[in-house]
Amino acid sequence: MRLFRRLAADRAGSTAAEFALVLPVMLAFLFGIIDGGRFLWAYNQAEKATQAGVRMAAVTTPVASGLAAEDYATGYDLNPGDTIPADKLGKVVCTGADECTCEGTCPADLSADNDAFTTIVARMQAIDPSITEDNVQVVYQGSGLGFAGDPGGMDVSPLVTVRLTGMTFKSIATLALISLPMPQFAATLTAEDLAGVNSN
């Protein structure tokens, strides 16, 4: 009986028991802070990759190859030298599978230049290697810039948007068992020469 009384009064292991109770909460808090920093890093990385992708798309060969060949001085009720109104080019969306679709007024040729698309994706992957072609869309839309019958190159100078979708974040606090969806990223620039091979 004395042995049981002494064990009941003994406080020698109380520190270990309290630590065992606090440890899970402390680890959850610690890994939560680490995951918060990792999420911000991944978010910034995806955002910068999107910005680099749109810069590449604005100065290199267009993915929608029909844009370069479209002659706005014929068939669009415009005279040579007229500014091309924004509504003369609809929304052209290009994805990685040699595919471009269009809503509104569209160029005659909607074929996609897969090499141009791959170049944009490769530039984005240099910043965020987890990006795949399935995550990227390149969109061309009328801007109200460009001149019909421009002898110096492409007639239209569209707005170029690169979208990054379907990206996920794996939390280490859940032992990477849960993938959290990240928001869609998009960046837009006005097209420049659309004839180069590098962006600066």
Short mmCIF file of the C-alpha atoms (twelve columns), coordinates in Angstrom:
data_MODEL
# 
_entry.id   MODEL 
# 
loop_
_atom_site.group_PDB 
_atom_site.id 
_atom_site.type_symbol 
_atom_site.label_atom_id 
_atom_site.label_alt_id 
_atom_site.label_comp_id 
_atom_site.label_asym_id 
_atom_site.label_seq_id 
_atom_site.Cartn_x 
_atom_site.Cartn_y 
_atom_site.Cartn_z 
_atom_site.pdbx_PDB_model_num 
ATOM 1   C CA . MET A 1   0.000   0.000  0.000   1 
ATOM 2   C CA . ARG A 2   2.865   2.359  0.830   1 
ATOM 3   C CA . LEU A 3   4.349   1.782  -2.608  1 
ATOM 4   C CA . PHE A 4   1.136   2.916  -4.313  1 
ATOM 5   C CA . ARG A 5   0.942   6.012  -2.117  1 
ATOM 6   C CA . ARG A 6   4.522   6.936  -2.942  1 
ATOM 7   C CA . LEU A 7   3.901   6.455  -6.683  1 
ATOM 8   C CA . ALA A 8   0.746   8.584  -6.538  1 
ATOM 9   C CA . ALA A 9   2.608   11.390 -4.768  1 
ATOM 10  C CA . ASP A 10  5.665   11.213 -7.029  1 
ATOM 11  C CA . ARG A 11  5.920   14.235 -9.379  1 
ATOM 12  C CA . ALA A 12  9.225   13.281 -11.082 1 
ATOM 13  C CA . GLY A 13  7.640   12.457 -14.494 1 
ATOM 14  C CA . SER A 14  5.246   15.393 -14.672 1 
ATOM 15  C CA . THR A 15  7.542   17.447 -16.919 1 
ATOM 16  C CA . ALA A 16  7.767   14.633 -19.457 1 
ATOM 17  C CA . ALA A 17  3.991   14.175 -19.424 1 
ATOM 18  C CA . GLU A 18  3.370   17.907 -19.935 1 
ATOM 19  C CA . PHE A 19  5.918   17.986 -22.760 1 
ATOM 20  C CA . ALA A 20  4.192   15.020 -24.423 1 
ATOM 21  C CA . LEU A 21  0.903   16.935 -24.283 1 
ATOM 22  C CA . VAL A 22  2.370   20.190 -25.686 1 
ATOM 23  C CA . LEU A 23  4.609   18.622 -28.380 1 
ATOM 24  C CA . PRO A 24  1.881   17.872 -30.999 1 
ATOM 25  C CA . VAL A 25  0.499   21.411 -30.744 1 
ATOM 26  C CA . MET A 26  3.979   22.900 -30.997 1 
ATOM 27  C CA . LEU A 27  4.857   20.748 -34.031 1 
ATOM 28  C CA . ALA A 28  1.584   21.627 -35.773 1 
ATOM 29  C CA . PHE A 29  2.299   25.320 -35.170 1 
ATOM 30  C CA . LEU A 30  5.905   24.980 -36.406 1 
ATOM 31  C CA . PHE A 31  4.983   23.082 -39.579 1 
ATOM 32  C CA . GLY A 32  2.131   25.543 -40.176 1 
ATOM 33  C CA . ILE A 33  4.620   28.425 -40.173 1 
ATOM 34  C CA . ILE A 34  6.947   26.500 -42.500 1 
ATOM 35  C CA . ASP A 35  4.043   25.689 -44.852 1 
ATOM 36  C CA . GLY A 36  2.946   29.322 -44.858 1 
ATOM 37  C CA . GLY A 37  6.408   30.364 -46.026 1 
ATOM 38  C CA . ARG A 38  6.532   27.558 -48.601 1 
ATOM 39  C CA . PHE A 39  3.106   28.558 -49.962 1 
ATOM 40  C CA . LEU A 40  4.187   32.184 -50.363 1 
ATOM 41  C CA . TRP A 41  7.354   31.003 -52.129 1 
ATOM 42  C CA . ALA A 42  5.354   28.753 -54.508 1 
ATOM 43  C CA . TYR A 43  2.830   31.552 -55.148 1 
ATOM 44  C CA . ASN A 44  5.583   34.034 -55.987 1 
ATOM 45  C CA . GLN A 45  7.367   31.482 -58.167 1 
ATOM 46  C CA . ALA A 46  4.207   30.775 -60.200 1 
ATOM 47  C CA . GLU A 47  3.455   34.494 -60.513 1 
ATOM 48  C CA . LYS A 48  6.975   35.292 -61.770 1 
ATOM 49  C CA . ALA A 49  6.866   32.348 -64.188 1 
ATOM 50  C CA . THR A 50  3.607   33.722 -65.638 1 
ATOM 51  C CA . GLN A 51  5.151   37.175 -66.059 1 
ATOM 52  C CA . ALA A 52  8.208   35.678 -67.800 1 
ATOM 53  C CA . GLY A 53  5.917   33.629 -70.040 1 
ATOM 54  C CA . VAL A 54  3.876   36.623 -71.190 1 
ATOM 55  C CA . ARG A 55  7.058   38.597 -71.867 1 
ATOM 56  C CA . MET A 56  8.292   35.739 -74.060 1 
ATOM 57  C CA . ALA A 57  4.907   35.482 -75.796 1 
ATOM 58  C CA . ALA A 58  4.779   39.245 -76.493 1 
ATOM 59  C CA . VAL A 59  8.085   39.395 -78.362 1 
ATOM 60  C CA . THR A 60  8.434   36.000 -80.048 1 
ATOM 61  C CA . THR A 61  6.546   34.156 -82.790 1 
ATOM 62  C CA . PRO A 62  2.819   34.014 -81.980 1 
ATOM 63  C CA . VAL A 63  1.383   30.640 -81.002 1 
ATOM 64  C CA . ALA A 64  -1.683  31.467 -83.125 1 
ATOM 65  C CA . SER A 65  0.277   31.402 -86.376 1 
ATOM 66  C CA . GLY A 66  -2.675  32.710 -88.402 1 
ATOM 67  C CA . LEU A 67  -2.329  36.130 -86.741 1 
ATOM 68  C CA . ALA A 68  0.921   36.812 -88.571 1 
ATOM 69  C CA . ALA A 69  -0.590  36.068 -91.987 1 
ATOM 70  C CA . GLU A 70  -3.948  37.852 -91.507 1 
ATOM 71  C CA . ASP A 71  -4.370  40.781 -93.918 1 
ATOM 72  C CA . TYR A 72  -6.669  43.369 -92.353 1 
ATOM 73  C CA . ALA A 73  -6.630  45.575 -95.477 1 
ATOM 74  C CA . THR A 74  -8.874  43.045 -97.243 1 
ATOM 75  C CA . GLY A 75  -12.121 41.610 -95.933 1 
ATOM 76  C CA . TYR A 76  -12.391 43.763 -92.807 1 
ATOM 77  C CA . ASP A 77  -13.819 47.028 -94.266 1 
ATOM 78  C CA . LEU A 78  -10.508 48.768 -93.562 1 
ATOM 79  C CA . ASN A 79  -8.262  50.725 -95.891 1 
ATOM 80  C CA . PRO A 80  -4.488  50.263 -95.897 1 
ATOM 81  C CA . GLY A 81  -3.050  52.331 -93.041 1 
ATOM 82  C CA . ASP A 82  -6.271  52.365 -90.962 1 
ATOM 83  C CA . THR A 83  -5.949  51.578 -87.257 1 
ATOM 84  C CA . ILE A 84  -7.370  48.134 -86.530 1 
ATOM 85  C CA . PRO A 85  -10.252 48.425 -84.020 1 
ATOM 86  C CA . ALA A 86  -10.187 46.057 -81.015 1 
ATOM 87  C CA . ASP A 87  -13.362 44.272 -82.151 1 
ATOM 88  C CA . LYS A 88  -11.656 43.089 -85.376 1 
ATOM 89  C CA . LEU A 89  -9.864  40.374 -83.386 1 
ATOM 90  C CA . GLY A 90  -11.852 38.128 -81.076 1 
ATOM 91  C CA . LYS A 91  -10.461 36.075 -78.229 1 
ATOM 92  C CA . VAL A 92  -8.020  33.452 -79.533 1 
ATOM 93  C CA . VAL A 93  -7.061  30.846 -76.890 1 
ATOM 94  C CA . CYS A 94  -4.140  28.498 -77.583 1 
ATOM 95  C CA . THR A 95  -3.201  25.422 -75.565 1 
ATOM 96  C CA . GLY A 96  -0.400  22.904 -75.898 1 
ATOM 97  C CA . ALA A 97  -2.078  20.318 -78.113 1 
ATOM 98  C CA . ASP A 98  -1.600  22.239 -81.402 1 
ATOM 99  C CA . GLU A 99  -4.960  23.818 -80.774 1 
ATOM 100 C CA . CYS A 100 -6.310  27.362 -80.910 1 
ATOM 101 C CA . THR A 101 -9.964  28.279 -80.506 1 
ATOM 102 C CA . CYS A 102 -11.590 31.621 -81.153 1 
ATOM 103 C CA . GLU A 103 -14.642 33.551 -79.987 1 
ATOM 104 C CA . GLY A 104 -15.837 36.540 -82.005 1 
ATOM 105 C CA . THR A 105 -14.058 37.816 -85.151 1 
ATOM 106 C CA . CYS A 106 -11.357 35.277 -85.926 1 
ATOM 107 C CA . PRO A 107 -8.407  34.998 -88.295 1 
ATOM 108 C CA . ALA A 108 -8.898  32.626 -91.233 1 
ATOM 109 C CA . ASP A 109 -6.133  30.303 -90.012 1 
ATOM 110 C CA . LEU A 110 -6.456  29.057 -86.422 1 
ATOM 111 C CA . SER A 111 -3.548  26.620 -86.498 1 
ATOM 112 C CA . ALA A 112 -1.146  26.664 -83.551 1 
ATOM 113 C CA . ASP A 113 2.639   26.811 -83.675 1 
ATOM 114 C CA . ASN A 114 3.590   24.127 -81.154 1 
ATOM 115 C CA . ASP A 115 7.269   25.181 -81.207 1 
ATOM 116 C CA . ALA A 116 6.298   28.729 -80.156 1 
ATOM 117 C CA . PHE A 117 4.115   27.331 -77.370 1 
ATOM 118 C CA . THR A 118 6.898   25.006 -76.180 1 
ATOM 119 C CA . THR A 119 9.338   27.953 -76.089 1 
ATOM 120 C CA . ILE A 120 6.978   29.902 -73.805 1 
ATOM 121 C CA . VAL A 121 6.450   26.915 -71.497 1 
ATOM 122 C CA . ALA A 122 10.220  26.241 -71.354 1 
ATOM 123 C CA . ARG A 123 10.824  29.854 -70.274 1 
ATOM 124 C CA . MET A 124 8.225   29.458 -67.525 1 
ATOM 125 C CA . GLN A 125 9.715   26.121 -66.417 1 
ATOM 126 C CA . ALA A 126 13.091  27.819 -65.948 1 
ATOM 127 C CA . ILE A 127 11.452  29.653 -63.019 1 
ATOM 128 C CA . ASP A 128 9.020   26.965 -61.839 1 
ATOM 129 C CA . PRO A 129 9.953   23.427 -62.992 1 
ATOM 130 C CA . SER A 130 6.598   21.989 -61.864 1 
ATOM 131 C CA . ILE A 131 4.755   23.757 -64.725 1 
ATOM 132 C CA . THR A 132 3.565   21.525 -67.578 1 
ATOM 133 C CA . GLU A 133 2.060   22.375 -70.968 1 
ATOM 134 C CA . ASP A 134 -1.356  21.406 -69.590 1 
ATOM 135 C CA . ASN A 135 -1.105  24.277 -67.077 1 
ATOM 136 C CA . VAL A 136 -0.522  27.009 -69.689 1 
ATOM 137 C CA . GLN A 137 -2.852  28.957 -71.986 1 
ATOM 138 C CA . VAL A 138 -1.836  31.756 -74.344 1 
ATOM 139 C CA . VAL A 139 -4.623  34.191 -75.273 1 
ATOM 140 C CA . TYR A 140 -4.612  36.852 -78.018 1 
ATOM 141 C CA . GLN A 141 -7.277  39.559 -78.060 1 
ATOM 142 C CA . GLY A 142 -7.873  42.782 -79.975 1 
ATOM 143 C CA . SER A 143 -6.241  45.869 -78.483 1 
ATOM 144 C CA . GLY A 144 -7.119  48.627 -80.941 1 
ATOM 145 C CA . LEU A 145 -3.490  48.775 -82.070 1 
ATOM 146 C CA . GLY A 146 -1.921  47.888 -85.390 1 
ATOM 147 C CA . PHE A 147 -2.419  49.104 -88.950 1 
ATOM 148 C CA . ALA A 148 -4.200  47.397 -91.830 1 
ATOM 149 C CA . GLY A 149 -1.759  46.361 -94.533 1 
ATOM 150 C CA . ASP A 150 1.309   47.069 -92.362 1 
ATOM 151 C CA . PRO A 151 4.306   46.414 -94.644 1 
ATOM 152 C CA . GLY A 152 6.639   45.999 -91.644 1 
ATOM 153 C CA . GLY A 153 5.154   42.739 -90.328 1 
ATOM 154 C CA . MET A 154 1.952   41.672 -88.606 1 
ATOM 155 C CA . ASP A 155 -1.020  43.975 -89.125 1 
ATOM 156 C CA . VAL A 156 -2.645  43.539 -85.705 1 
ATOM 157 C CA . SER A 157 -0.900  44.133 -82.394 1 
ATOM 158 C CA . PRO A 158 -3.007  42.136 -79.925 1 
ATOM 159 C CA . LEU A 159 -3.072  41.973 -76.173 1 
ATOM 160 C CA . VAL A 160 -1.232  38.795 -75.159 1 
ATOM 161 C CA . THR A 161 -2.253  37.036 -71.957 1 
ATOM 162 C CA . VAL A 162 -0.566  33.990 -70.443 1 
ATOM 163 C CA . ARG A 163 -2.621  32.029 -67.919 1 
ATOM 164 C CA . LEU A 164 -1.292  29.465 -65.486 1 
ATOM 165 C CA . THR A 165 -3.979  27.125 -64.130 1 
ATOM 166 C CA . GLY A 166 -4.254  23.842 -62.271 1 
ATOM 167 C CA . MET A 167 -1.217  24.353 -60.026 1 
ATOM 168 C CA . THR A 168 -1.267  22.697 -56.592 1 
ATOM 169 C CA . PHE A 169 0.606   23.047 -53.309 1 
ATOM 170 C CA . LYS A 170 1.562   20.034 -51.177 1 
ATOM 171 C CA . SER A 171 1.575   20.743 -47.460 1 
ATOM 172 C CA . ILE A 172 4.295   19.118 -45.356 1 
ATOM 173 C CA . ALA A 173 2.086   19.490 -42.281 1 
ATOM 174 C CA . THR A 174 -0.170  16.807 -43.818 1 
ATOM 175 C CA . LEU A 175 2.856   14.710 -44.879 1 
ATOM 176 C CA . ALA A 176 2.170   15.756 -48.499 1 
ATOM 177 C CA . LEU A 177 -1.028  13.688 -48.500 1 
ATOM 178 C CA . ILE A 178 -3.188  16.710 -49.315 1 
ATOM 179 C CA . SER A 179 -2.683  18.908 -52.399 1 
ATOM 180 C CA . LEU A 180 -4.206  22.348 -52.070 1 
ATOM 181 C CA . PRO A 181 -5.311  24.093 -55.290 1 
ATOM 182 C CA . MET A 182 -3.545  27.363 -56.067 1 
ATOM 183 C CA . PRO A 183 -5.362  30.272 -57.730 1 
ATOM 184 C CA . GLN A 184 -5.149  30.974 -61.449 1 
ATOM 185 C CA . PHE A 185 -2.306  33.281 -62.437 1 
ATOM 186 C CA . ALA A 186 -2.494  35.613 -65.454 1 
ATOM 187 C CA . ALA A 187 -0.363  38.378 -66.923 1 
ATOM 188 C CA . THR A 188 -1.067  40.558 -69.973 1 
ATOM 189 C CA . LEU A 189 1.159   42.668 -72.241 1 
ATOM 190 C CA . THR A 190 0.633   44.352 -75.580 1 
ATOM 191 C CA . ALA A 191 2.372   42.415 -78.335 1 
ATOM 192 C CA . GLU A 192 5.606   43.909 -79.592 1 
ATOM 193 C CA . ASP A 193 7.357   42.659 -82.734 1 
ATOM 194 C CA . LEU A 194 6.189   39.012 -82.430 1 
ATOM 195 C CA . ALA A 195 9.137   38.046 -84.599 1 
ATOM 196 C CA . GLY A 196 12.001  37.623 -82.150 1 
ATOM 197 C CA . VAL A 197 13.450  34.486 -80.623 1 
ATOM 198 C CA . ASN A 198 14.349  35.794 -77.149 1 
ATOM 199 C CA . SER A 199 12.853  38.012 -74.498 1 
ATOM 200 C CA . ASN A 200 14.995  40.320 -72.415 1 
# 
